[in-house]
Every structure is written in structure tokens, then in C-alpha cells.
Amino acid sequence: MEIINRMTGGGFEQLVFCQDRETGLKAIVAIHDTTLGPALGGTRMWPYGSEEEAIVDVMRLARGMTYKAAVAGLSLGGGKAVIIGSPADKTETLLRAYGRFVDTLKGRYITAEDVGTCQWDMDVIHRETQHVTGCDPARGGGGDPSPFTARGVYNGIKAAVKKRYGTDSLNGLTVAVQGLGNVGYHLCRLLAGECARLVVTDINPKVLQKAAREFGAEAVATDGIYDSHCHVFAPCALGAVVNDETIEKFRCAIIAGAANNVLAEERHGDALRKRGILYVPDYVINAGGLINVADELYGYQRQRVDQRVAQIYNTVLDVLTVSEKEGIPTHRAADRLAEQRIKQAKMYKNSGQREVPMVG
Ligand code: NAD
């Protein structure tokens, strides 16, 4: 694998390989772009089949964080880290060894929780480095990011509804929610609070019954959610749910949810546009959790987080407007906004000014 060529092609600044024989730690930190600020992104622990698989994943995820932070208007760059191994083999000494590596980067990379790591792990890492977010609220952490992600998704859905129907009221509209976990369940509560009609699914029958009881939601089988007649389909479980198999099934006007990597491939975004389905790009609408952890870097303030999460409404409208004006699919419009902000920031930096302008 031509690693440096791959870095050059994708515009990556740095790839750091870490190993510690004593604890068995094998980790890779990818710093994609720090134009807007230090690279923030979670640490994923996963038993990758090969080092190549881990490198490809960490680079893909780090690049995604650059775009997500840029569109959210944060003064942060994009990075990500992976620890190769099963989360079941996690030990305090391994996490502390990892924390010492993060510390050597002197704040160019700031870590957070991700798949296979949790708040407790961040508290352990914090014993070795300041460059970590998502810690215990008692120590200045922002706590569980899911309610903020859900609120951001709700705001984004309202913006898309406004674009499509001219008013952002959800009263009487049908929303199909796939996945009733930390984000999906919160989202249902917000939607039900506005008298939206809910169609829901989950692989966990208990949570499905609970949502049916609490919100008067119609429960459907997991494969029945795609062709539910609804105004909004909100994927809040898995990635790649818009794929060759599902694309013709959708009976919705809008796709807008929390899941990452909703499009199996970019071409599925083009296909949705052809079908007249308005897709709200995942990393634009699900930025609430990132906004929440990022705020810890400035001394966590709940009010500031709420304001920024509310701003997702306008950001989604900006993306949809660019898509409409330029005649491009919404996922490309979001990338364009992110790239514009980074380009402007580079120009500001080169001209000696320090403030980075906001999007929109
Ligand atoms: P979660 O694990 O708490 O919930 C996922 C839910 O989906 C679970 O209830 C699970 O049973 C259900 N599920 C799994 N497979 C399913 C299937 N085939 N059909 C229907 N339901 C299925 O996760 P979460 O924290 O709620 O996150 C949901 C999604 O949003 C994930 O894709 C996550 O990456 C993304 N996301 C979450 C956050 C956050 O703050 N938690 C932030 C950004 C993005």
C-alpha cells in the first residue's frame, strides 16, 4: 500500500503509528486537515482484519470529520484514531499508553469516544493527556451527546420540511424512524411532541413496543420500513441504508436522520435526486453530538451548545439552497460548503488574520 501517495491524494497532513509492546497497544492516528483548528475525532477500537483495513478506515473517518466540523461552523479540523483490537481486551494500562501517545501530538489531535470506546475510557485517557473530550460531566464534560444529536436531527428535519412544503410544522406529517436507540428514541419524543405521526422499527422488540405505547407509533418489521408511505424517512440505526436494493423502495419525500454514511455510494445521492427525494446529508444533520463535545474545549456551556445545535436548521437550509441553485445533489452541496470554508480560512491565515469566517 502506497501510504504517502494515498495521504497526498486525500490531502492528509499526518498519519501516526503507535505501538507499545508491554500493553499490546497498536493504534493509528490520522490527522486530515487542521486549517480550521486542531483535529478532533473519536478513537475507535475494532478488531480489524489487517493493518491495511485499519489505515483505510481511519483515513476515511478522519476526512469525514474535517467536513463535518467545517459545515458545523466549528473552529476544528478533522482527525480520527483507531486502536486495533477487540474492545473486550481493553485495559487501563493500554488506554493510558494510548493517552501518552495522544499527548505527544501536543493538541494537534484531540480524541473522544467512538465505536468500542466510552466515557469511562476517556476519563482514563484524561489521566495522561488534556487533549481528550467526552469526559465525566463532573469534570467539565458535556455528558451523553445523543440528546444533542437528536435535537440537531429534529432541527434538520424541520428545515427540510420547510424547503419542501413551505412551512416547517411537523403536525400531521408521517416520519418513519429506523432504529430506536440513544438518538432514535429521543428523536421520536421530539417528533411526537409536535404531533407528527410515527412509523418505527428496531431489531429490539422491547424498545419497539415501548415506542408504540409511549408515542402511539405504528411498529413495522425491519425490512418494512423502507417502503412505508411517509413524508420523512429518518435512518437512525445503520449506515449504507440507501443502496441498490433499497433505492427504488422508498416512498418518502425526504431522507434525514442520524446514521453515518447513509449513502452506500455517492451515486446513490444522485439517484435520490433523480427520484425527487430530498436527502439531507448525514454529516450536516448529525453534528449535534460533535458540537456538544467540542464545546468542552472552551469550558462547557449548555446555552452555547443549544444555540449551535439550533443553527443546524439554517445550515441545512443553506445546503439545500446551494443544491437547488447549482443543480447538484445535496451531498455535493454540503461538501462544497465545507471546502469553501476551509479555502476561505486558508486565505485568511495567509493574509495574517486569525478569525475564521462562518458558513452561510
Ligand atoms: P444505538 O446503538 O444507541 O441505537 C441504534 C439502534 O438501532 C438500536 O436500538 C438497535 O437495536 C437498532 N438497530 C440495529 N440494527 C437495526 C436494523 N437492522 N433495523 C432497525 N433497527 C436496528 O446508536 P445511536 O447512538 O442511537 O446512533 C444511531 C446512529 O446515529 C448510528 O449510526 C450512529 O453512528 C449515528 N450517530 C450517533 C451519534 C450520537 O450522538 N449517538 C452522533 C452522530 C451519529
Residues whose N, C-alpha, C, O or C-beta is under 5 A from the ligand:
A	BS01	NAD	P145 S146 T149 Q178 G179 L180 G181 N182 V183 G184 T201 D202 I203 N204 T222 C236 A237 L238 A258 A259 N260 N286 G289
